[in-house]
């Protein structure tokens, strides 16, 4: 992460071109260990500055590279028990899905809805797999909602219906599902569904030209705002391993098992002593930029039309992924750590025996050499048991969406934020709505802190 510090600083200042130049050098010089991370960060920067074509080129390469370096369960363990530079950065399942999500977003902003739909279709396959093997909260409702909107625009109304159903399972409190199902029923002229979702009719955000609330009609145009808010949480060290009683108890038990498996040639106490300075190898995510991550008010012609809604909370997903499953991660990885440390202790013991013989059996010389070798080995082992702090840090904290229907005309667009000290990427300050048309606005905001 140290190599990305300058890139991050430039990005958070809004100096996107300079940030691109910095990260480009990192991508060109990167080996396999960090290349995926650099490509993902590059894709975000290019997307935020509105260079959607080059952003997709970076994400396409990242997507292909991610497929190449998918790790087995044994390699995933390696990331917890060795230095963070020893394993390839692979990202989490829900992050690799965001690669395809951003590709779809870029196509949307380039008005290539067919290509966006293809990206959503690929992503839907990955989400389906995740549905059976990962937590429900890692599903991406924002992606599914945009897929539904695009599907409606392309005339694939059944696809839209399926996605609305999926969102309802993921986020039953989503305020856009009932009104969207009503609008879909109107488009299909399905009187049965129109009656079924009649309660959604009053929740549709629809306005006349002078921004008075109105009933939805097919003469209206559609405005969809995608707001990428705040800054993603960062990984931090949990501190010394010995500060965590749960980890120590589990590690001691695993070490005792490993010692027996290796013939019982070293003691539990001597092995545990080697870990006194070791860091906890499982990182913790910490939030940042909380004030800038809240929903914002949408203004048309300086009149409020409601707030955005958080449809994908990346921050919550990342925090829960490591923090809620901490004990599971300890249990899953402690045996590998124990085996590694016991093997190092056995090697140190053998080396000490040789040193004693070389010292000619002198008591003080032999004891000193054994102490020095043990201490040196312990320090070396502790240095390798570190948390991997690499993470996709340029992501927003969350993705917010609002869907508004408007009579044809020109409107001034602005937003009211929760903090005055906010950096906002470019977006159109005036929008033209056409009858039956679809207009997307996508932008990023974050605290300047």
C-alpha positions in Angstrom: 0.0 0.0 0.0 3.0 2.3 0.5 3.5 2.5 -3.2 0.0 3.7 -3.7 0.1 6.5 -1.2 0.9 9.3 -3.7 -1.7 8.0 -6.1 -4.3 8.1 -3.3 -3.3 11.6 -2.1 -3.7 13.0 -5.6 -7.0 11.2 -6.1 -8.4 12.6 -2.9 -7.4 16.1 -4.0 -9.3 15.6 -7.2 -6.0 15.7 -9.3 -7.1 12.7 -11.4 -4.8 13.1 -14.3 -1.8 13.1 -12.0 -3.2 10.2 -10.1 -3.5 8.3 -13.4 0.1 9.0 -14.3 1.3 7.7 -10.9 -0.8 4.5 -11.0 0.1 3.8 -14.7 3.8 3.5 -13.7 2.8 1.0 -10.9 0.8 -1.1 -13.3 3.6 -1.2 -15.9 6.2 -2.2 -13.3 4.0 -4.5 -11.2 4.6 -8.2 -10.9 1.7 -10.6 -10.4 1.5 -9.9 -6.7 0.0 -6.4 -6.9 -1.0 -6.0 -10.5 -4.7 -6.7 -9.9 -4.9 -4.1 -7.1 -3.2 -1.5 -9.3 -5.5 -2.2 -12.2 -8.6 -1.9 -10.0 -7.4 1.4 -8.6 -6.6 2.7 -12.1 -10.1 1.8 -13.3 -11.6 3.8 -10.5 -9.6 6.9 -11.2 -10.3 6.8 -14.9 -14.0 6.2 -14.2 -14.2 9.1 -11.8 -12.6 11.5 -14.2 -15.1 10.4 -16.9 -12.7 8.5 -19.1 -15.0 5.6 -19.4 -13.3 3.9 -22.4 -9.9 3.7 -20.7 -11.5 2.8 -17.4 -13.1 -0.2 -19.1 -9.7 -1.2 -20.6 -8.2 -1.2 -17.1 -11.2 -3.2 -15.7 -11.2 -5.6 -18.6 -7.5 -6.4 -17.9 -8.2 -6.6 -14.2 -11.1 -9.0 -14.8 -9.0 -11.3 -17.0 -6.1 -11.2 -14.5 -8.4 -12.0 -11.6 -9.5 -15.1 -13.3 -5.9 -16.2 -13.8 -5.0 -15.8 -10.1 -8.0 -17.3 -8.4 -6.6 -19.1 -5.4 -7.3 -22.4 -3.9 -8.2 -22.7 -0.2 -4.6 -23.6 0.7 -3.3 -20.5 -1.0 -5.9 -18.3 0.7 -4.5 -19.6 4.0 -1.0 -18.6 2.9 -2.1 -14.9 2.8 -2.8 -15.1 6.6 0.4 -16.8 7.7 3.1 -15.1 5.7 4.2 -11.6 4.8 1.6 -9.6 2.8 4.1 -9.5 -0.1 4.2 -13.3 -0.4 0.8 -13.9 -2.0 -1.0 -12.5 -5.0 -3.6 -9.8 -4.2 -6.9 -11.5 -5.3 -9.6 -9.3 -3.7 -12.8 -10.7 -2.2 -15.6 -12.2 -4.2 -17.8 -9.1 -3.8 -14.9 -6.9 -5.0 -14.2 -9.0 -8.1 -17.9 -8.6 -8.9 -17.5 -4.8 -8.6 -15.0 -5.0 -11.5 -17.9 -6.1 -13.8 -20.2 -3.6 -12.1 -17.9 -0.7 -13.0 -17.6 -2.0 -16.5 -21.4 -1.9 -16.8 -21.5 1.6 -15.3 -19.0 2.8 -17.9 -21.0 1.4 -20.7 -24.1 3.0 -19.3 -22.4 6.4 -19.3 -21.2 5.8 -22.8 -24.9 5.1 -23.7 -24.0 1.6 -24.9 -26.9 -0.2 -23.0 -26.5 -3.4 -24.9 -22.9 -3.7 -23.8 -24.0 -2.8 -20.2 -26.6 -5.5 -20.3 -23.9 -8.0 -21.3 -21.7 -7.0 -18.4 -24.7 -7.3 -16.1 -25.4 -10.8 -17.5 -21.9 -11.9 -16.7 -22.1 -10.4 -13.3 -25.5 -12.1 -12.6 -23.7 -15.5 -13.1 -21.1 -14.6 -10.5 -23.8 -13.3 -8.1 -25.8 -16.6 -8.6 -22.7 -18.6 -7.5 -22.2 -16.3 -4.5 -25.8 -16.7 -3.5 -25.1 -20.3 -2.6 -21.7 -20.1 -1.1 -21.5 -16.7 0.5 -23.5 -14.3 2.8 -26.6 -12.7 1.4 -25.4 -9.2 2.4 -22.6 -9.5 -0.2 -25.2 -9.5 -3.0 -25.2 -6.3 -5.1 -28.6 -4.7 -5.2 -27.4 -1.6 -7.0 -26.2 -3.8 -9.9 -29.4 -5.7 -10.0 -31.5 -2.4 -10.0 -29.5 -0.9 -12.8 -29.8 -4.1 -14.7 -33.6 -3.9 -14.3 -33.7 -0.3 -15.5 -31.6 -1.1 -18.5 -33.7 -4.2 -19.3 -36.8 -2.1 -19.2 -35.2 0.4 -21.7 -34.2 -2.4 -24.0 -37.7 -4.0 -23.9 -36.5 -7.0 -21.8 -39.3 -6.7 -19.3 -39.1 -10.2 -18.0 -35.5 -9.7 -17.1 -36.5 -6.5 -15.2 -39.1 -8.5 -13.3 -36.6 -11.1 -12.3 -34.2 -8.5 -11.0 -36.8 -6.7 -9.0 -37.7 -10.0 -7.3 -34.0 -10.6 -6.6 -33.7 -7.2 -5.0 -36.8 -7.8 -2.9 -35.1 -10.9 -1.4 -31.8 -9.0 -0.8 -33.3 -5.8 0.5 -37.1 -6.0 1.2 -37.1 -2.5 2.6 -35.9 -1.0 -0.7 -38.3 1.9 -1.4 -38.0 1.6 -5.2 -39.2 -2.0 -5.6 -43.0 -1.4 -5.2 -43.0 1.7 -7.5 -40.8 0.0 -10.0 -43.1 -3.1 -10.1 -46.1 -0.8 -10.7 -44.3 1.1 -13.5 -43.3 -2.3 -15.1 -47.0 -3.4 -14.9 -48.0 -0.1 -16.7 -45.5 -0.7 -19.4 -46.7 -4.3 -19.9 -50.4 -3.1 -19.6 -50.8 -5.8 -17.0 -53.9 -4.7 -15.1 -53.5 -7.6 -12.6 -50.0 -6.5 -11.6 -51.1 -2.8 -11.7 -53.7 -3.6 -9.0 -51.3 -5.9 -7.1 -48.7 -3.1 -6.9 -51.1 -0.2 -6.7 -49.6 0.9 -3.4 -46.4 1.6 -5.3 -48.2 4.1 -7.6 -48.1 6.8 -4.9 -44.4 6.1 -4.2 -43.2 6.8 -7.7 -41.1 9.9 -7.8 -42.8 11.6 -10.7 -43.1 15.4 -11.4 -44.6 17.9 -13.8 -42.4 20.4 -15.6 -42.9 22.9 -12.7 -41.9 20.0 -10.3 -45.3 19.4 -8.8 -45.9 15.7 -7.8 -47.8 13.9 -10.5 -48.9 10.4 -11.6 -46.5 8.5 -13.8 -47.2 8.5 -17.5 -45.4 7.0 -20.5 -45.0 10.5 -21.8 -42.4 11.2 -19.1 -38.7 10.8 -19.3 -36.6 9.0 -16.7 -33.7 10.3 -14.7 -31.5 7.8 -12.8 -28.8 9.2 -10.5 -25.9 7.0 -9.4 -24.0 8.5 -6.5 -20.8 6.9 -5.4 -20.4 8.3 -1.8 -17.5 8.6 0.6 -14.4 6.5 0.9 -14.1 2.8 1.4 -12.9 1.4 4.7 -9.3 0.5 5.1 -7.6 -2.6 6.6 -5.6 -2.1 9.7 -3.6 -4.4 12.0 -5.4 -5.7 15.1 -2.1 -5.3 17.0 -0.1 -8.0 18.7 -1.4 -11.5 18.4 -0.8 -12.1 22.2 -3.4 -9.3 22.9 -6.2 -11.6 21.6 -7.1 -14.3 24.1 -9.3 -16.2 21.7 -6.5 -16.4 19.2 -3.9 -17.4 21.8 -6.0 -20.2 23.2 -6.7 -21.6 19.7 -3.1 -21.2 18.7 -1.8 -23.0 21.8 -4.1 -25.9 21.2 -3.0 -26.1 17.5 0.7 -25.9 18.4 0.3 -28.8 20.9 -1.3 -30.9 18.1 1.5 -29.9 15.6 4.2 -30.8 18.1 2.8 -34.3 18.6 2.5 -34.7 14.9 6.2 -33.8 14.5 7.4 -36.2 17.2 7.3 -34.0 20.3 10.9 -32.7 20.0 10.1 -29.2 21.2 8.0 -27.8 24.0 4.8 -25.8 23.7 6.3 -23.0 25.9 9.3 -22.6 23.6 7.2 -22.4 20.5 4.8 -19.9 22.0 7.7 -17.8 23.1 8.6 -17.3 19.4 5.3 -15.6 18.9 5.5 -12.9 21.5 6.2 -10.1 19.1 4.0 -11.4 16.2 1.1 -9.3 14.8 -2.3 -10.7 14.6 -2.3 -12.0 11.0 -6.1 -11.3 10.5 -6.7 -7.6 9.7 -9.6 -5.5 10.8 -11.5 -3.0 8.5 -12.1 0.4 9.9 -14.5 3.0 8.5 -13.6 6.5 7.4 -15.4 9.4 5.9 -18.7 8.5 7.6 -20.2 12.0 7.3 -19.8 12.0 3.5 -21.2 8.5 3.1 -24.8 9.4 3.9 -27.7 9.7 1.5 -27.9 13.2 -0.1 -30.8 15.4 -1.2 -31.5 15.8 -5.0 -32.5 19.2 -6.2 -34.0 20.0 -9.5 -34.3 23.8 -10.3 -33.3 24.2 -6.6 -36.3 22.3 -5.5 -36.0 19.1 -3.4 -37.2 15.9 -5.1 -36.2 13.5 -2.4 -33.0 11.7 -1.3 -30.8 9.0 -2.8 -31.0 5.5 -1.4 -28.0 3.3 -0.5 -28.4 0.2 -2.7 -25.0 -1.3 -2.2 -23.1 -0.6 1.1 -19.6 -1.6 0.3 -18.4 -0.3 3.6 -20.8 -2.5 5.6 -19.9 -5.5 3.5 -16.2 -5.1 4.0 -16.5 -4.5 7.7 -18.7 -7.5 8.2 -16.7 -9.7 6.0 -13.6 -9.6 8.3 -15.1 -8.4 11.6 -18.2 -10.6 11.9 -16.3 -13.7 10.8 -13.2 -13.1 12.8 -13.4 -16.3 15.0 -14.2 -18.4 11.9 -11.1 -17.0 10.2 -8.9 -17.7 13.3 -10.2 -21.3 13.4 -9.7 -21.8 9.7 -6.1 -20.6 9.7 -4.6 -21.3 13.1 -3.5 -24.9 12.2 -1.4 -23.6 9.4 0.2 -20.9 11.6 1.0 -23.5 14.3 2.6 -25.9 11.8 4.8 -23.1 10.4 5.9 -22.0 13.8 6.6 -25.6 15.1 8.7 -26.4 12.0 10.7 -23.2 12.6 11.2 -24.2 16.3 12.4 -27.6 15.3 14.8 -26.2 12.8 16.1 -23.7 15.5 16.5 -26.6 18.0 18.6 -28.6 15.5 20.7 -25.5 14.8 21.2 -24.9 18.5 22.5 -28.5 18.9 25.0 -27.9 16.2 26.1 -24.7 17.8 26.6 -26.3 21.2 28.8 -28.9 19.6 30.8 -26.3 17.8 31.2 -24.4 21.1 32.9 -27.4 22.6 30.3 -28.1 25.2 31.1 -25.0 27.2 28.1 -24.2 29.4 27.9 -20.4 28.9 28.9 -20.5 25.3 26.4 -23.2 24.4 23.6 -21.6 26.3 24.3 -18.2 24.8 24.3 -19.6 21.3 21.0 -21.5 22.0 19.4 -18.3 23.3 20.6 -16.2 20.4 19.4 -18.7 17.8 16.0 -19.1 19.5 15.6 -15.3 19.7 16.7 -14.8 16.1 14.4 -17.6 14.8 11.5 -16.2 16.9 11.9 -12.7 15.4 12.1 -14.1 11.9 8.9 -16.1 12.3 7.1 -13.2 13.9 8.1 -11.0 11.0 6.4 -13.4 8.6 3.1 -13.7 10.5 1.6 -10.4 9.5 -1.8 -9.2 8.2 -2.2 -8.5 4.6 -3.2 -4.8 4.6 -3.7 -4.4 0.8 -7.2 -3.4 -0.1 -9.1 -1.7 -2.9 -9.1 1.7 -1.1 -10.3 4.1 -3.9 -13.8 2.5 -3.9 -16.6 4.6 -2.4 -18.2 3.7 0.9 -21.5 3.0 -0.9 -23.5 3.3 -4.1 -26.7 5.3 -3.9 -29.4 5.5 -6.5 -32.6 7.5 -7.1 -35.1 7.1 -10.0 -37.2 10.1 -11.0 -39.7 10.5 -13.8 -40.1 14.0 -15.3 -42.1 15.7 -18.0 -40.0 16.7 -21.0 -37.9 19.8 -20.6 -34.6 21.2 -19.3 -33.8 21.1 -15.6 -31.0 22.4 -13.4 -29.5 19.6 -11.3 -27.7 20.0 -7.9 -27.3 18.2 -4.6 -27.3 19.0 -0.9 -24.6 17.1 1.0 -24.2 16.2 4.7 -20.9 18.1 4.9 -19.7 21.4 3.5 -16.1 20.1 3.0 -16.8 17.7 0.1 -15.1 17.0 -3.1 -17.4 16.3 -6.0 -16.5 14.9 -9.4 -18.0 16.5 -12.6 -21.6 15.9 -13.5 -24.0 17.8 -15.8 -25.5 20.8 -14.1 -28.2 21.0 -16.7 -30.1 17.9 -18.0 -32.6 17.6 -20.8 -35.4 15.1 -20.4 -37.1 13.7 -23.4 -40.4 11.9 -23.5 -39.8 8.2 -23.0 -36.1 8.9 -22.7 -33.6 7.6 -20.2 -30.9 9.8 -18.7 -28.2 8.7 -16.3 -26.1 10.9 -14.1 -23.1 9.2 -12.3 -20.7 11.0 -10.0 -18.5 10.6 -6.9 -18.4 12.7 -3.7 -16.2 12.4 -0.7 -14.9 14.4 2.2 -11.7 16.5 1.6 -10.4 15.3 5.0 
